Amino acid sequence: MRNVKRWNAIYKQKGRTYITSLEHLNEILTLFQTYSVKKVLDLGCGSGGYIVSLAKNGFEVYGLDFSIEAIEVAKSWLKEDGYEGNLELASIYKELPYSDNIFDAVISFRVIHHAKIEDIRKLIKELERILKPQGLIFITVPKWRILRKKVGNLEMFDSRTFILKEVDQKDVVHYLFNKKLLKKEFKNFKINTLRINNGYYTKDNLTIMEQYYCLIGKKRL
Ligand SMILES: C[S@@+](CC[C@H](N)C(=O)[O-])C[C@H]1O[C@@H](n2cnc3c(N)ncnc32)[C@H](O)[C@@H]1O
């Protein structure tokens, strides 16, 4: 699958890289202390920046990513720093390899929008299954707008789902959330925060700024 190859190439080249930096770490630590979180899953954990930082702060950490290179880097990083973790090579859009009601929190940074809405819905159901009652989610997704003049670069499936026609992006599906859709799809969560943040990522040695939605919520009882 070309998408996996692309991520493997990135992690092979960059190793311990934070695609999205650790911009939410302090907020997460405060939140997790407030809600007495112990067991946490990072969906699309990449090379493990959050996992290692959370392990250092005493949390029981789990991570899942479909890039073997990312998982290998995350495993060796945890081991080298003397921490234990549970890392799985899997897709977030398949049945998640965890029992029901086991996590106090799930975090996921700019990952879950990479599918058609039917698959994202299945993932959200899986999150509801693996989280304990009142379990926390801290999720970010990009806030993009499709401008009419750019449509030539995109293959649109419908008004909110597209593939970029760039060579390295073929097969990478993007779903465009907005606040209303996030509220609708996460209706089984009580939303504490739904805001727009400015974030940065690096691509081809360029730092690119993008806005993204930041959703913090609690699974309803
Ligand atoms: C934008 S990066 C974010 C990585 C990490 N969360 C961070 O903040 O640095 C997206 C990550 O999602 C992973 N990913 C993309 N699609 C995936 C899928 N279907 N299943 C599992 N992981 C996926 C990629 O391998 C990559 O590590």
The ligand as an SDF file (V2000), in Angstrom:
LIG
                    3D

 27 29  0  0  0  0  0  0  0  0999 V2000
    0.7860   13.0460   10.8470 C   0  0  0  0  0  0  0  0  0  0  0  0
    1.5650   11.5700   11.4400 S   0  0  0  0  0  0  0  0  0  0  0  0
    1.3710   11.7970   13.1760 C   0  0  0  0  0  0  0  0  0  0  0  0
    2.2990   10.9390   13.9760 C   0  0  0  0  0  0  0  0  0  0  0  0
    2.2550   11.2170   15.4810 C   0  0  0  0  0  0  0  0  0  0  0  0
    0.8880   11.1300   15.9800 N   0  0  0  0  0  0  0  0  0  0  0  0
    2.8530   12.5770   15.7990 C   0  0  0  0  0  0  0  0  0  0  0  0
    2.1580   13.4310   16.3420 O   0  0  0  0  0  0  0  0  0  0  0  0
    4.0410   12.7840   15.4970 O   0  0  0  0  0  0  0  0  0  0  0  0
    0.3760   10.3220   11.0250 C   0  0  0  0  0  0  0  0  0  0  0  0
    0.7200    8.9270   11.5540 C   0  0  0  0  0  0  0  0  0  0  0  0
   -0.3920    8.0740   11.3180 O   0  0  0  0  0  0  0  0  0  0  0  0
    0.0510    6.8350   10.8200 C   0  0  0  0  0  0  0  0  0  0  0  0
   -1.0670    6.2980   10.0320 N   0  0  0  0  0  0  0  0  0  0  0  0
   -1.6380    6.8300    8.9220 C   0  0  0  0  0  0  0  0  0  0  0  0
   -2.6590    6.0630    8.5010 N   0  0  0  0  0  0  0  0  0  0  0  0
   -2.7370    5.0260    9.3890 C   0  0  0  0  0  0  0  0  0  0  0  0
   -3.5900    3.8870    9.5030 C   0  0  0  0  0  0  0  0  0  0  0  0
   -4.5550    3.6370    8.6030 N   0  0  0  0  0  0  0  0  0  0  0  0
   -3.4110    3.0420   10.5410 N   0  0  0  0  0  0  0  0  0  0  0  0
   -2.4150    3.2510   11.4520 C   0  0  0  0  0  0  0  0  0  0  0  0
   -1.5650    4.3070   11.3920 N   0  0  0  0  0  0  0  0  0  0  0  0
   -1.7320    5.1800   10.3760 C   0  0  0  0  0  0  0  0  0  0  0  0
    1.3060    7.1460   10.0220 C   0  0  0  0  0  0  0  0  0  0  0  0
    2.1610    6.0330    9.8910 O   0  0  0  0  0  0  0  0  0  0  0  0
    1.9110    8.2570   10.8770 C   0  0  0  0  0  0  0  0  0  0  0  0
    2.7650    7.7430   11.8600 O   0  0  0  0  0  0  0  0  0  0  0  0
  1  2  1  0
  2  3  1  0
  2 10  1  0
  3  4  1  0
  4  5  1  0
  5  6  1  0
  5  7  1  0
  7  8  2  0
  7  9  1  0
 10 11  1  0
 11 12  1  0
 11 26  1  0
 12 13  1  0
 13 14  1  0
 13 24  1  0
 14 15  1  0
 14 23  1  0
 15 16  2  0
 16 17  1  0
 17 18  1  0
 17 23  2  0
 18 19  1  0
 18 20  2  0
 20 21  1  0
 21 22  2  0
 22 23  1  0
 24 25  1  0
 24 26  1  0
 26 27  1  0
M  CHG  2   2   1   9  -1
M  END
$$$$
